[in-house]
Amino acid sequence: MSELVQSIREKYLRALENIAEAARGAGRDPAGVRLVTVTKTQSVDVVRAAIEAGIPILGENYPEEGVMKIQSLLNFSAVEWHMIGHVQSRKAQLVAENFNFLHSLDSLKLAKKLDRFCGEAARILPVLLEFNVGGEESKSGWDASDESRWSALLGDVSAVIALPNLQLRGLMTMPPLGETAEFSRPFFRKLKRLQTYLQERFPQTSLSELSMGASADYEVAVQEGATFVRIGTSIVGARQYKTEV
Ligand SMILES: *Cc1c(COP(=O)(O)O)cnc(C)c1O
């Protein structure tokens, strides 16, 4: 095993241990939490090393960058590729044709486009609805900051459920950036309450997935019910910002 593979594997296993400990501490089964390793901005070599380290689920933020990696690493077909970043409508086809899961469905317009392209590609795409629970202007997702206005979300949720080629599985959020992990807790709780609210209104659709928590706050997210955590820097290191990957 190369040094890079070894180092990624150690960090990945440590994150899994931390997740298991947080789950058990909260009375949850650790098997109910899946770790998405976020490789955005990392080179194909780093992503290959992550796969060789035994990582089964990779998360990417930018459709073109993700598709380039997926196509460079096609022989690793057992890996699941999750899109976790904002998808512009004109990138819907790339996502529909290449990714296994979308965490960041943030508009009905995008949902309809994805549904059409999935239909043409004869694929079903599992999706999560992204909610902006902190109410920040800069964040994508349906604004769910004001609990007294959650009923305004029901029309779009119902419309997504009705799309035949998308399979709605649950909810996702990115809380506002805070100084400590505890800062995220009320936002994770709010997403959990929203899950309960929507599940009661759409009992025929299982909305059991909750994607929340990154390097800085994933243990808190697990305590609050996350079924997916999305961890980048603490497994694959600092992001590699540059124009090409
Ligand atoms: C980058 C990113 C992550 C991972 O963040 P880290 O702090 O590197 O763990 C998680 N979720 C989303 C949506 C991201 O864009």
The ligand as an SDF file (V2000), in Angstrom:
LIG
                    3D

 15 15  0  0  0  0  0  0  0  0999 V2000
  -16.9900   20.3240    0.9790 C   0  0  0  0  0  0  0  0  0  0  0  0
  -18.2650   19.8350    1.5340 C   0  0  0  0  0  0  0  0  0  0  0  0
  -18.2870   18.9420    2.6210 C   0  0  0  0  0  0  0  0  0  0  0  0
  -17.0450   18.4760    3.3300 C   0  0  0  0  0  0  0  0  0  0  0  0
  -16.4770   19.5030    4.0620 O   0  0  0  0  0  0  0  0  0  0  0  0
  -15.1770   19.2290    5.0000 P   0  0  0  0  0  0  0  0  0  0  0  0
  -15.1750   20.3690    5.9060 O   0  0  0  0  0  0  0  0  0  0  0  0
  -14.0120   19.1840    4.0670 O   0  0  0  0  0  0  0  0  0  0  0  0
  -15.3850   17.9350    5.6750 O   0  0  0  0  0  0  0  0  0  0  0  0
  -19.5260   18.4980    3.0550 C   0  0  0  0  0  0  0  0  0  0  0  0
  -20.6680   18.8810    2.4610 N   0  0  0  0  0  0  0  0  0  0  0  0
  -20.6830   19.7130    1.4200 C   0  0  0  0  0  0  0  0  0  0  0  0
  -21.9740   20.1030    0.8000 C   0  0  0  0  0  0  0  0  0  0  0  0
  -19.4880   20.2360    0.9250 C   0  0  0  0  0  0  0  0  0  0  0  0
  -19.5090   21.0800   -0.0910 O   0  0  0  0  0  0  0  0  0  0  0  0
  1  2  1  0
  2  3  1  0
  2 14  2  0
  3  4  1  0
  3 10  2  0
  4  5  1  0
  5  6  1  0
  6  7  2  0
  6  8  1  0
  6  9  1  0
 10 11  1  0
 11 12  2  0
 12 13  1  0
 12 14  1  0
 14 15  1  0
M  END
$$$$
